């Protein structure tokens, strides 16, 4: 059974940082793009960042550019999202995704981790 398990979410004040991690089980993704999506109440799930299987190509949504960094470690089957200078509008549930492209979701989703940015 393939599972993606996110961790690292939490509550921070505006301007703070969080580092999300996603661990894959049951399948390796070392030949697949991985990505992070987010979704809030009454909103569609949206792409935040994507990374190619080599790690050489990345994509960032406009809201993430300059503040978020996506990375991966194929030896550990993990993908990370370093989020700096967080804003209240970044408050959402963040989902790890695998098996698609750097701009399109694949078939594999994690259960999500809550990020709350509030003073």
ABEGO torsion letter per residue (X at the ends): XBBBBBBGBEBBBBGBBBBBBBBBBGBBAAABBBBBBBBBBGBBBBBABBBBAAGABBBBBAAABGABBBBBBAAAGBBBBBBBGBBAAABBBBBBBBGBBAABBBABBBAEBBBBBBX
